[in-house]
Amino acid sequence: VNKISSLKLPCIIAGDINIDLTKRHVNTETADYVDELIIKNFMPTIVMPTRVTSTSATLIDHIYWHEGVNRKRNCTVKSGCILSDISDHFPNYTLLINEKF
């Protein structure tokens, strides 16, 4: 993350990280993880639970967007989860929309 941030290039980090972001306020390691990414300008694009069972809801699938320094792109970020009962994990997506005007 440090190297990517120092290169100032656009970047997406995505994965089934298994760190529950809903525990950020009660777990210092989770808070440190989120804080470090945000300090390096990696913004979470998924903020709702991504795995739901009858007894829990967790946010363990992460997508982060680092814009880099080229803000001339006028890029809009849209993201979300697709509700599906195929799995207990919801499919996540992030769209980077280039707005020329």
C-alpha distances in whole Angstrom, upper triangle without the diagonal:
4,6,5,6,8,10,11,11,12,10,11,9,13,14,17,15,18,17,19,18,22,22,19,23,24,21,19,17,16,16,14,11,12,12,9,7,11,10,7,10,9,12,14,16,18,20,23,24,23,25,29,32,35,34,30,27,24,21,19,18,14,14,11,12,10,13,12,15,18,20,23,22,23,21,22,20,22,21,23,25,28,30,32,34,33,30,29,26,26,24,21,21,19,21,20,24,24,27,29,31
4,6,5,6,9,10,12,13,12,14,13,16,18,21,18,21,20,22,21,24,24,21,24,26,23,20,18,18,18,15,13,14,13,9,9,12,10,7,10,11,14,16,19,21,23,26,27,26,29,32,35,38,37,33,31,27,24,22,21,18,17,14,14,12,14,13,15,18,20,23,23,24,23,24,22,25,24,26,28,31,34,35,37,37,34,33,29,29,28,25,24,22,24,23,26,26,29,30,32
4,5,5,6,9,10,12,11,14,13,17,19,22,20,23,22,25,23,27,27,25,28,29,26,24,21,21,21,18,16,17,17,13,12,15,13,10,12,12,16,18,21,23,25,28,29,28,30,34,37,40,39,36,33,29,26,24,23,20,18,15,15,12,14,12,14,17,20,22,22,24,23,24,23,26,25,28,29,32,35,36,38,37,35,34,30,30,29,26,25,23,24,22,25,25,28,29,32
4,5,5,7,7,8,8,10,11,14,17,20,18,22,21,24,22,26,26,24,27,29,26,24,22,21,21,19,16,16,16,13,11,13,13,9,10,10,14,16,18,20,23,26,27,26,28,32,35,39,38,34,31,28,24,22,21,17,15,12,12,9,11,9,12,14,17,19,19,21,19,21,19,22,22,24,26,29,32,34,36,35,33,32,28,28,26,23,22,19,20,19,22,22,24,26,28
4,5,5,7,9,9,11,12,16,18,21,20,23,21,23,21,25,25,23,25,27,25,23,21,20,19,17,15,15,14,11,10,11,10,6,7,8,12,15,17,20,22,25,27,26,29,32,35,39,38,34,31,27,24,23,21,18,16,12,11,8,10,7,10,13,15,18,18,19,18,20,19,22,22,24,26,30,32,34,37,36,34,33,29,29,27,24,22,20,21,19,21,21,24,25,27
4,5,8,11,12,15,15,19,22,25,23,26,25,27,25,28,29,26,28,30,28,26,24,23,22,20,18,18,17,14,13,14,12,9,11,12,16,19,21,24,25,29,30,30,33,36,39,42,41,38,35,31,28,26,25,21,19,16,15,11,12,9,10,13,16,19,19,21,20,22,22,25,25,28,30,33,36,38,40,40,37,37,33,32,31,27,26,23,24,22,24,24,26,27,29
4,5,9,10,14,15,19,22,25,24,27,26,28,27,30,31,28,31,33,31,28,26,25,25,22,20,20,20,17,15,16,15,11,12,13,17,19,21,24,26,30,31,30,33,37,40,43,42,39,36,32,29,27,25,22,19,16,14,11,11,8,9,12,15,17,17,20,19,21,21,24,25,28,30,33,36,38,40,39,37,37,33,32,30,27,25,22,22,20,22,22,24,25,27
4,7,9,12,14,18,21,25,23,27,26,28,25,29,30,27,29,32,30,28,26,25,24,22,20,19,18,16,14,14,13,10,10,11,14,17,19,22,24,28,30,29,32,35,39,42,41,38,34,31,27,26,24,21,18,15,12,8,8,4,6,8,11,14,14,16,16,18,18,21,22,25,28,31,34,36,39,38,36,36,32,31,29,25,23,20,20,17,20,19,21,21,24
4,6,10,13,16,19,23,22,26,25,27,25,29,30,27,30,33,31,29,27,25,25,23,21,20,20,18,15,16,16,12,11,11,14,17,17,21,23,27,28,27,30,34,37,41,40,37,33,30,26,25,23,19,16,13,11,8,7,4,7,8,11,13,12,15,14,16,16,19,20,24,26,29,32,34,37,36,34,34,30,29,26,23,21,18,17,15,17,16,19,19,22
4,7,10,14,17,21,20,24,23,25,23,26,28,26,29,31,29,28,26,24,24,23,20,19,19,17,14,14,15,12,10,10,12,14,14,18,20,23,25,24,28,31,34,38,38,34,31,28,24,23,20,17,13,11,8,5,5,4,8,8,10,12,11,13,11,13,12,16,17,20,22,25,28,30,33,32,31,31,27,25,23,20,17,14,14,11,14,13,16,17,20
4,7,10,13,17,17,20,20,22,20,24,25,23,27,29,27,26,24,22,22,21,18,16,18,16,12,13,15,12,10,8,11,12,12,15,18,21,23,21,24,28,31,35,35,31,28,25,21,20,17,14,10,8,6,5,7,7,11,12,13,16,14,15,13,14,13,15,15,18,20,23,26,28,30,29,28,28,24,23,20,17,15,12,13,11,14,15,18,20,23
4,6,10,14,14,17,17,19,18,21,23,21,25,27,25,24,22,20,20,20,16,15,17,15,12,13,16,13,11,8,10,10,10,12,15,18,19,18,21,24,28,31,31,27,24,21,18,16,13,10,7,6,5,6,9,10,14,15,16,18,16,16,13,14,11,13,12,15,17,19,22,24,27,26,24,24,20,19,16,13,11,9,11,10,14,15,18,21,24
4,7,11,10,14,14,16,15,19,20,19,22,24,22,22,19,17,18,17,14,13,15,14,10,13,15,13,12,8,10,9,10,12,14,17,18,16,18,22,25,29,29,25,22,19,15,13,11,8,6,5,7,8,12,13,17,18,19,21,19,20,17,17,14,15,14,15,16,19,22,23,25,24,22,22,18,17,15,13,12,11,13,13,17,19,22,25,27
4,7,8,12,13,14,14,17,19,18,22,24,22,22,19,17,18,18,14,14,17,16,13,15,18,16,15,11,12,10,10,10,13,15,15,13,15,19,22,26,26,22,19,16,13,11,8,5,4,6,9,12,15,17,20,21,22,24,21,22,18,18,14,15,12,13,13,16,18,20,22,21,18,18,14,14,12,10,10,10,13,14,18,20,23,26,29
4,5,9,10,12,13,16,18,18,22,23,20,21,18,16,18,18,14,14,18,17,14,17,20,18,18,14,14,12,12,11,14,15,14,11,13,17,19,23,23,20,17,14,11,9,6,6,7,9,12,15,18,20,24,25,25,28,25,25,22,21,18,17,14,14,14,16,18,18,20,19,16,15,12,12,11,10,11,12,15,17,21,23,27,29,32
4,6,8,10,12,15,16,17,20,21,19,20,17,15,18,18,15,15,19,18,16,18,21,20,20,17,16,13,14,12,14,14,12,10,10,14,16,20,20,17,15,12,10,6,4,6,9,12,15,18,21,23,27,28,29,31,28,29,25,24,20,19,16,15,13,15,17,17,18,17,14,13,9,11,11,10,13,14,18,20,24,27,29,33,35
4,6,8,10,13,14,14,18,18,16,17,14,11,14,15,11,12,16,15,13,16,19,18,18,15,15,13,14,12,14,15,13,11,12,15,18,21,20,17,15,11,9,6,6,6,9,11,15,17,21,23,26,28,28,31,29,29,26,24,21,20,17,17,16,18,19,20,21,20,17,15,12,14,14,13,15,16,20,21,25,28,31,34,36
4,6,9,11,12,13,16,16,14,15,13,11,14,15,12,13,17,17,16,18,21,21,21,18,18,15,16,14,14,14,12,11,10,13,15,18,17,14,12,9,8,5,7,9,12,14,18,21,24,26,30,31,31,34,32,32,28,27,23,23,19,18,16,19,19,19,20,19,16,13,11,14,15,14,17,19,22,24,28,31,33,37,39
4,6,9,8,9,13,13,10,12,9,7,10,11,9,10,13,14,13,15,18,18,19,16,16,13,15,13,13,14,12,11,12,14,16,19,18,14,13,9,8,5,8,9,12,14,17,19,23,25,28,30,30,33,31,31,28,26,23,22,19,18,17,20,21,21,22,22,19,16,14,16,17,16,18,19,23,24,28,31,33,36,38
4,5,6,8,11,11,9,12,11,7,10,13,11,10,14,15,15,16,19,20,20,17,16,13,15,12,11,11,9,10,10,12,14,17,15,11,9,6,5,5,8,9,13,14,18,21,24,26,29,31,31,34,32,31,28,26,22,22,18,17,16,19,19,20,20,21,18,15,13,14,16,15,18,19,23,25,28,31,33,36,38
4,5,5,9,10,9,11,10,7,8,11,9,8,11,13,12,13,16,17,17,14,13,10,12,10,8,9,9,10,12,14,16,19,17,13,11,7,5,7,9,9,12,13,16,18,21,24,27,29,28,31,29,28,25,23,20,19,17,15,15,19,19,21,22,23,20,17,15,15,17,15,17,18,21,23,26,29,30,34,35
4,6,8,9,9,12,12,9,10,13,12,11,14,16,16,16,19,20,20,18,16,13,14,12,9,9,8,11,11,12,15,17,15,11,9,6,6,9,11,12,15,16,19,21,24,27,30,31,30,34,32,30,28,25,22,21,18,16,16,19,19,21,21,23,20,17,15,16,18,16,19,20,23,25,28,31,32,36,37
4,6,5,6,9,10,7,8,11,11,11,13,16,16,16,19,21,21,19,17,15,17,15,12,12,11,14,14,15,17,18,16,12,11,9,9,10,14,14,17,18,21,23,26,28,31,33,32,36,34,33,30,28,25,24,21,20,19,22,22,24,24,26,22,19,18,19,21,20,22,23,26,28,31,34,35,39,40
4,6,6,7,8,5,5,8,9,8,10,12,13,13,15,18,18,16,15,13,16,14,12,13,13,15,16,18,20,22,19,16,14,11,10,12,14,14,16,16,19,21,24,25,28,31,30,33,32,31,28,26,23,23,21,20,20,23,24,26,27,28,25,22,20,20,22,20,22,22,25,26,29,32,33,37,38
4,6,7,10,8,7,10,12,11,11,15,16,15,17,20,20,19,18,16,19,17,14,15,15,18,19,20,22,23,20,17,15,14,13,15,18,17,20,19,22,23,26,28,30,33,32,35,34,33,31,29,26,25,23,22,23,26,26,28,29,30,27,24,23,23,25,23,25,25,28,29,32,34,36,39,40
4,7,9,8,8,11,13,13,14,17,18,18,20,22,23,22,20,19,21,19,17,17,17,19,19,20,21,22,19,16,16,14,14,15,19,19,21,22,25,26,29,31,33,36,35,39,38,36,34,32,29,28,26,25,24,28,27,29,29,31,27,24,23,24,26,25,27,27,31,32,35,37,39,42,43
4,6,5,6,9,10,11,12,14,16,17,18,20,21,20,20,18,21,19,17,18,17,19,19,20,21,23,20,17,16,14,14,14,17,17,20,20,23,24,28,29,32,35,34,38,37,36,33,32,28,28,26,25,24,28,27,29,29,30,27,24,22,24,26,24,26,27,30,31,34,37,39,42,43
4,5,5,6,9,10,10,12,14,15,16,18,20,19,19,18,21,20,18,20,19,21,22,23,25,27,24,21,20,17,16,16,19,18,20,20,23,23,27,28,30,33,33,37,36,35,33,31,28,29,27,26,26,30,30,32,32,33,30,26,25,26,27,26,27,27,31,31,34,37,38,41,42
4,5,5,6,9,10,11,13,14,15,17,19,17,18,17,20,19,18,20,19,20,20,22,24,26,24,20,19,16,15,14,17,16,18,18,21,22,25,26,29,32,32,35,34,34,32,31,27,28,26,25,25,28,29,30,31,31,28,25,23,25,26,24,26,26,29,30,33,35,37,40,42
4,5,5,6,9,10,11,12,14,16,17,15,15,14,17,16,14,16,15,16,17,19,21,24,21,18,16,13,12,11,14,13,15,15,18,19,23,24,27,30,30,33,32,31,29,27,24,24,22,21,21,25,25,27,28,28,25,22,20,21,22,20,22,22,26,27,30,32,34,37,39
4,5,5,6,8,10,10,12,14,15,14,14,13,17,16,14,16,17,18,19,21,24,26,23,20,18,15,13,14,16,14,16,15,18,19,22,23,26,29,28,32,31,30,28,27,24,24,22,22,23,26,27,29,30,31,28,25,22,23,24,22,23,23,26,27,30,32,33,36,38
4,6,5,6,9,10,10,12,14,14,14,14,18,18,17,19,19,21,22,24,27,29,27,23,21,18,16,15,17,15,17,15,18,18,21,22,24,28,28,31,31,30,28,27,25,25,24,24,25,28,29,31,32,33,30,27,24,25,26,23,25,24,27,27,30,32,34,37,38
4,6,5,7,9,10,11,13,11,12,12,15,15,15,17,17,18,19,22,25,27,25,22,20,16,14,13,14,12,14,12,15,15,19,20,23,26,26,29,28,28,26,25,22,23,21,21,22,25,27,28,30,30,27,24,22,22,23,20,21,21,24,24,27,29,31,34,36
4,6,5,6,9,10,11,9,9,9,12,13,12,15,16,16,19,21,24,27,25,21,18,15,12,12,13,11,12,10,13,14,17,18,21,24,23,27,26,25,23,22,19,20,18,19,20,23,25,27,28,29,26,24,21,21,21,19,19,18,21,22,25,27,29,32,33
4,5,5,6,9,10,10,10,11,15,15,15,18,19,20,22,25,27,30,28,24,22,19,16,16,17,14,15,13,14,14,17,18,20,23,23,27,26,26,24,23,20,22,21,22,23,27,28,30,32,33,30,27,25,25,25,22,22,21,23,23,26,28,29,32,33
4,6,5,6,9,9,11,12,16,17,17,20,21,21,24,26,29,32,30,26,24,20,18,17,17,14,15,12,14,13,16,16,19,22,22,26,25,25,23,23,21,23,22,23,24,28,30,32,33,33,30,28,25,26,25,22,23,21,24,23,26,27,29,32,33
4,5,5,6,5,7,9,12,14,14,18,19,19,22,25,28,31,29,25,23,19,16,15,15,12,11,8,10,9,13,13,16,19,19,23,22,22,20,20,17,19,18,20,21,25,27,29,31,31,28,26,23,23,22,19,19,17,20,19,22,24,26,28,30
4,5,5,5,6,8,12,14,14,17,19,20,23,25,29,31,30,26,23,20,17,17,17,13,12,9,10,9,12,13,15,18,18,22,21,21,19,18,16,18,18,19,21,25,27,29,32,32,30,28,24,24,23,20,20,17,20,19,22,23,24,27,28
4,5,7,9,12,15,17,17,21,23,24,26,29,32,35,33,29,27,23,20,20,20,17,16,12,13,11,13,13,15,18,18,22,22,22,21,21,19,21,21,23,25,29,31,33,35,36,33,31,28,27,27,24,23,21,23,21,24,25,26,29,30
4,6,9,12,15,17,18,22,23,24,26,29,33,36,34,30,27,24,21,20,19,16,15,11,11,8,11,10,12,16,16,20,20,20,19,19,18,20,20,23,25,28,31,33,35,35,33,31,28,27,26,23,22,19,21,19,22,23,25,27,28
4,6,10,12,15,16,20,22,22,25,28,32,35,34,30,27,23,20,20,19,15,13,9,8,6,8,8,11,13,13,17,17,17,15,16,14,17,17,20,22,26,28,31,33,34,31,30,26,25,24,21,19,17,18,16,19,20,21,23,25
4,7,9,12,13,17,19,19,22,25,28,32,31,27,24,20,17,16,15,11,9,6,5,5,8,9,12,15,15,18,17,17,15,15,13,15,15,17,19,23,25,27,30,30,28,26,23,22,21,17,16,14,15,14,18,19,21,23,25
4,6,9,10,14,16,17,20,23,26,29,29,25,21,18,15,15,14,10,8,5,5,6,9,11,14,16,15,18,17,16,14,13,10,12,12,14,17,20,23,25,28,28,26,25,21,20,19,15,14,12,14,13,16,18,20,22,24
4,6,7,10,13,13,16,19,23,26,25,21,18,15,11,12,11,7,6,4,7,9,12,15,18,19,18,21,19,18,16,14,11,11,10,11,13,17,19,22,24,25,23,21,18,16,16,12,12,10,13,14,17,19,21,24,25
4,6,9,12,12,16,18,22,25,25,21,18,15,12,13,11,8,6,6,7,10,12,15,18,19,18,20,18,17,14,11,8,8,6,8,10,14,17,19,22,23,21,20,16,14,13,10,9,7,10,11,14,16,18,22,23
4,6,8,8,12,14,18,21,21,18,14,12,8,10,8,6,6,8,10,14,16,19,22,23,22,24,22,20,17,15,11,10,7,6,8,11,14,16,19,20,18,16,13,11,11,8,8,8,11,14,16,19,21,25,26
4,7,9,12,14,17,20,19,16,12,10,7,10,10,9,9,10,13,16,18,21,24,25,23,26,24,22,19,17,13,12,9,8,10,13,14,17,20,21,19,17,14,13,13,11,12,12,15,17,19,22,24,27,28
4,6,9,10,14,16,16,13,9,8,6,10,10,10,11,13,16,19,21,25,27,28,27,29,27,25,22,19,16,13,10,8,8,11,11,14,16,18,16,14,12,10,12,10,12,13,16,19,21,24,26,29,30
4,6,7,11,13,13,10,6,5,4,8,8,10,12,15,18,21,24,27,30,31,30,32,30,28,25,22,19,16,13,10,9,11,11,13,14,16,14,11,9,8,11,10,13,15,18,21,24,27,29,32,34
4,7,10,13,14,11,7,6,5,6,6,9,11,14,17,21,23,26,30,30,30,32,29,28,25,22,18,16,12,9,7,9,9,11,12,13,11,8,6,5,8,8,11,13,17,20,23,26,28,32,33
4,7,10,11,8,6,5,6,7,8,11,14,17,21,24,27,30,33,34,33,36,33,32,28,26,22,20,16,13,10,11,10,11,11,12,9,5,4,6,9,10,14,17,20,24,26,30,32,36,37
4,7,8,6,4,6,9,10,12,15,17,21,24,27,30,33,36,37,36,38,36,34,31,28,24,22,18,15,12,12,10,10,10,12,9,6,7,8,12,13,17,20,23,26,29,32,34,38,39
4,5,5,6,9,12,13,15,18,21,24,27,31,33,36,40,41,40,42,39,38,35,32,28,25,22,18,15,15,13,12,10,12,10,6,9,11,15,17,20,23,27,30,32,36,38,41,43
4,6,8,12,15,16,18,21,24,27,31,34,37,40,43,44,43,45,42,41,37,34,31,28,25,21,18,18,15,14,12,15,13,10,13,14,18,20,23,26,30,33,35,39,40,44,45
4,7,10,14,15,18,21,24,27,30,34,36,39,42,44,43,45,43,41,38,35,31,29,25,22,19,20,17,17,15,17,15,12,14,16,20,21,25,27,31,34,36,40,41,45,46
4,7,10,12,15,17,21,23,27,30,33,35,39,40,39,42,39,38,35,32,28,26,22,19,17,18,16,16,15,17,14,10,12,14,17,18,22,24,28,30,33,37,38,42,43
4,7,9,12,14,17,20,23,26,29,32,35,36,35,38,36,34,31,28,24,22,19,16,13,15,13,14,14,16,13,10,10,11,14,15,18,20,24,27,29,33,35,38,39
4,6,9,11,14,17,20,23,26,29,32,34,33,36,33,32,29,26,23,21,17,15,13,15,14,15,16,17,14,10,9,11,14,13,17,19,22,25,28,31,33,37,38
4,6,7,11,13,16,20,22,25,28,30,29,32,30,28,25,23,19,18,14,12,11,14,14,16,17,18,15,12,10,10,12,11,14,15,19,21,24,28,30,33,35
4,6,10,12,16,19,22,25,28,30,29,32,30,29,26,24,20,19,15,14,12,15,15,16,17,17,14,12,9,10,12,11,14,15,19,22,25,28,30,34,36
4,7,10,14,17,20,23,26,27,27,29,27,26,23,21,17,16,13,11,10,13,14,15,16,16,13,12,8,9,9,8,10,12,16,18,22,25,27,31,33
4,7,10,13,16,19,22,24,23,26,24,23,20,18,15,14,11,11,11,14,16,18,19,19,17,15,12,11,11,8,10,10,14,16,19,22,25,28,30
4,7,10,13,16,19,20,20,23,20,20,16,15,11,11,9,10,11,14,17,19,21,21,19,18,14,13,11,8,8,7,11,12,16,19,21,24,26
4,7,10,12,16,17,17,20,18,18,15,14,11,12,11,12,14,17,20,22,25,25,22,21,18,17,15,12,11,9,12,12,15,18,20,23,25
4,6,9,13,14,13,16,14,14,11,11,9,11,11,13,16,19,22,24,27,27,25,24,21,19,17,14,12,9,10,9,13,14,17,20,22
4,6,9,11,11,14,13,14,12,12,11,14,14,17,20,23,26,28,31,31,29,28,24,23,21,17,15,12,13,11,14,15,17,20,22
4,7,7,7,11,10,10,9,10,10,14,15,18,21,24,27,30,33,33,31,31,27,25,23,19,17,13,13,10,13,12,14,16,18
4,6,8,11,11,12,11,14,14,17,19,22,25,28,31,33,36,36,34,33,30,28,26,22,20,17,16,13,15,15,17,18,20
4,6,9,10,12,12,15,16,19,21,25,28,31,34,36,39,39,38,37,33,32,29,26,23,20,19,16,17,15,17,17,19
4,5,7,9,10,13,15,19,21,25,28,30,34,36,39,39,38,38,34,32,29,26,23,19,18,14,15,13,14,14,16
4,5,6,8,11,13,17,19,23,26,29,32,35,38,38,37,37,33,31,29,25,22,18,17,13,13,11,11,12,13
4,6,8,12,14,18,21,25,28,30,34,36,40,40,39,39,35,33,30,27,23,20,17,14,13,10,10,9,11
4,5,9,12,15,18,22,25,27,31,33,37,36,36,36,32,30,27,24,20,17,14,10,9,6,7,7,10
4,7,10,13,16,20,24,26,29,32,35,36,35,35,31,29,26,23,19,16,13,10,8,6,5,7,8
4,7,10,13,17,20,22,26,28,32,32,31,31,28,25,23,19,16,12,10,6,5,5,6,9,11
4,7,10,14,17,19,23,26,29,30,29,29,25,23,20,17,14,10,8,6,5,7,7,11,12
4,7,10,14,16,20,22,26,26,26,25,22,19,17,13,10,7,6,5,6,9,11,14,16
4,7,11,13,16,19,23,23,23,23,19,16,14,11,8,6,5,7,8,11,12,16,17
4,7,10,13,16,19,20,19,19,16,13,11,7,5,4,6,9,11,14,16,20,21
4,7,10,13,16,17,16,16,13,9,9,6,6,7,9,12,14,18,19,23,24
4,6,9,12,13,13,12,9,6,6,4,6,9,12,15,17,21,23,26,28
4,6,10,11,11,12,10,6,5,6,8,11,13,17,19,22,24,28,29
4,7,9,10,10,9,6,7,9,12,15,17,21,22,26,28,31,32
4,6,7,8,8,6,8,11,13,17,19,23,25,28,30,34,35
4,5,7,9,8,10,14,17,20,23,26,28,32,34,37,39
4,7,8,9,10,14,16,20,22,26,28,32,34,37,39
4,5,7,9,12,16,19,22,26,28,32,34,37,39
4,6,10,12,16,19,23,26,29,32,34,38,40
4,6,9,13,16,19,22,25,29,31,35,36
4,6,10,13,16,20,22,26,28,32,33
4,7,11,13,17,19,23,25,29,31
4,7,10,14,16,20,22,26,28
4,7,10,13,16,19,22,24
4,7,10,13,16,19,21
4,6,10,12,15,18
4,6,9,12,15
4,6,9,12
4,6,9
4,6
4
